[in-house]
Amino acid sequence: MDSPKIPIERKTLHKDRLSNGTHNYFFEVKEALNGSKYVVVDQYLRGTKEKKAKLILFEDEMPEFRRIFLKLLDVALASKNEPVPPISTPSEQPHVEYDILTPGFFHTLTFTNDWKEFEHLTGHLLRLLGIQTLYSFTNERQAGKADGFFKLRTTAVLYDCTLNRENIEQSKREQIANYCNRLRQGTIQVSDYTVEEVQQYQKQVWIITQGTSRKLQTVNDVNVKEISIEDLIVVYKERLLKRLNNEDLEMRLRNL
């Protein structure tokens, strides 16, 4: 007589639940036998054992799922007075493939909830793009100071990294005004002994996020933009695979 099969238990790494007036949601992060992780979401009618929906999300699907889901939340939660972030069609969406050409920390950039890590790794990504005149200020924690500055052939950018994706125009209002004023003065003090001239440059302020690239405003001759970290990763891949020269790179970054 055959012995009964014992079900294989998958290791549960985390559990959570959510209840509202009509439904209960159960969330689990599990680890498969091969070490990969996946997420299980079950939806039940409240007060019953009737399962209404089930979602299993595997590890290789998570970066793209997360990007799309956060965009959907932006649209759903946007107030009537706030601009609704655009959702591009699948053919227009930048898709970041994590392969042998992609440094491992790119994956961390799209997922991290640690703002210091996000700032630090963003500086590394910008250097990998081939930007030669680049300064990082992340070790100089002064109120209102940008996280970094870089110049291309005719473009000058002060950038600020943030994981806060809600109402950037208001939450970063004072910093944006300060960054624009610094650029309009025509010079940027990047260290005690170094000053970069930007008077004749096309000037931009970047607020780098895990969200969607979009133009926020124009302050006199300074363009202020939200720049998606995933769009910068896509430019890195284009730099490798399409052989962008320095002029092409500048135009690509300027028009994000």
Backbone hydrogen bonds, N-H to C=O, Kabsch-Sander energy under -0.5 kcal/mol:
donor,donor_aa,acceptor,acceptor_aa,energy
9,E,7,P,-0.5
11,K,31,E,-1.0
13,L,11,K,-0.6
13,L,29,V,-3.3
14,H,29,V,-1.3
16,D,27,F,-2.3
18,L,25,Y,-2.3
20,N,23,H,-2.4
24,N,44,Y,-2.5
25,Y,18,L,-3.4
26,F,42,D,-2.4
27,F,16,D,-2.9
28,E,40,V,-2.0
29,V,14,H,-2.5
30,K,28,E,-0.5
30,K,38,Y,-2.9
31,E,11,K,-2.6
32,A,36,S,-3.3
35,G,32,A,-1.8
38,Y,30,K,-2.2
39,V,57,L,-2.7
40,V,28,E,-2.7
41,V,55,L,-2.8
42,D,26,F,-2.3
43,Q,53,A,-2.7
44,Y,24,N,-2.7
45,L,50,E,-2.0
46,R,22,T,-2.7
48,T,45,L,-1.9
51,K,49,K,-0.7
52,K,43,Q,-3.0
53,A,43,Q,-1.4
55,L,41,V,-2.6
57,L,39,V,-2.9
58,F,56,I,-0.5
59,E,37,K,-1.2
61,E,58,F,-1.7
62,M,58,F,-0.8
62,M,59,E,-0.9
65,F,61,E,-2.3
66,R,62,M,-3.1
67,R,63,P,-1.9
68,I,64,E,-2.2
69,F,65,F,-2.9
70,L,66,R,-2.4
71,K,67,R,-1.6
72,L,68,I,-2.2
73,L,69,F,-2.1
74,D,70,L,-2.1
75,V,71,K,-1.9
76,A,72,L,-2.6
77,L,73,L,-2.6
78,A,74,D,-0.9
82,E,79,S,-1.3
88,S,86,P,-0.6
92,E,89,T,-1.8
93,Q,89,T,-1.3
96,V,94,P,-0.6
97,E,95,H,-0.7
98,Y,96,V,-0.5
99,D,97,E,-1.1
102,T,99,D,-1.7
106,F,103,P,-1.7
107,H,104,G,-0.9
108,T,104,G,-0.8
109,L,105,F,-2.1
110,T,106,F,-1.4
111,F,107,H,-0.7
111,F,108,T,-1.0
112,T,108,T,-3.1
115,W,113,N,-0.7
118,F,114,D,-2.3
119,E,115,W,-2.4
120,H,116,K,-2.5
121,L,117,E,-2.6
122,T,118,F,-1.9
123,G,119,E,-1.6
124,H,120,H,-1.2
125,L,121,L,-2.2
126,L,122,T,-2.3
127,R,123,G,-1.7
128,L,124,H,-2.1
129,L,125,L,-1.2
130,G,127,R,-1.6
131,I,126,L,-1.2
132,Q,130,G,-0.7
133,T,151,K,-0.7
134,L,132,Q,-1.2
135,Y,149,F,-3.2
137,F,147,D,-2.8
138,T,147,D,-0.6
140,E,137,F,-2.3
141,R,139,N,-0.7
142,Q,140,E,-1.6
145,K,142,Q,-2.1
147,D,159,Y,-1.8
148,G,159,Y,-1.4
149,F,135,Y,-2.4
150,F,157,V,-2.4
151,K,133,T,-2.4
152,L,155,T,-3.1
156,A,202,Q,-2.6
157,V,150,F,-2.8
158,L,204,Q,-1.8
159,Y,148,G,-2.6
160,D,206,W,-2.5
162,T,208,I,-2.4
165,R,163,L,-0.7
167,N,165,R,-0.6
170,Q,167,N,-1.0
171,S,167,N,-2.5
172,K,168,I,-2.5
173,R,170,Q,-1.3
176,I,172,K,-3.0
177,A,173,R,-2.2
178,N,174,E,-2.1
179,Y,175,Q,-2.9
180,C,176,I,-2.5
181,N,177,A,-2.0
182,R,178,N,-2.2
183,L,179,Y,-2.1
184,R,180,C,-2.4
185,Q,181,N,-1.1
186,G,183,L,-1.5
187,T,182,R,-0.5
188,I,196,E,-2.7
190,V,188,I,-0.9
190,V,194,T,-1.6
191,S,194,T,-1.5
196,E,188,I,-2.9
198,V,186,G,-3.2
199,Q,186,G,-1.0
201,Y,198,V,-1.6
202,Q,154,T,-3.3
203,K,201,Y,-0.6
203,K,221,D,-0.6
204,Q,156,A,-2.3
205,V,223,N,-2.7
206,W,158,L,-2.5
207,I,225,K,-2.8
208,I,160,D,-2.7
208,I,206,W,-0.7
209,T,227,I,-2.4
214,R,226,E,-2.3
216,L,224,V,-2.6
217,Q,224,V,-1.6
219,V,222,V,-2.7
220,N,218,T,-0.7
222,V,219,V,-2.3
223,N,203,K,-2.0
223,N,221,D,-0.5
224,V,217,Q,-2.9
225,K,205,V,-2.8
226,E,214,R,-3.0
227,I,207,I,-2.3
227,I,225,K,-0.5
229,I,209,T,-2.5
232,L,228,S,-1.5
233,I,229,I,-1.7
234,V,230,E,-2.1
235,V,231,D,-2.0
236,Y,232,L,-1.9
237,K,233,I,-1.9
238,E,234,V,-2.3
239,R,235,V,-2.6
240,L,236,Y,-1.5
241,L,237,K,-2.9
242,K,238,E,-2.6
244,L,238,E,-0.5
249,L,245,N,-2.7
250,E,246,N,-2.2
251,M,247,E,-2.1
252,R,248,D,-2.4
253,L,249,L,-2.6
254,R,250,E,-2.8
255,N,251,M,-1.7
256,L,253,L,-1.3
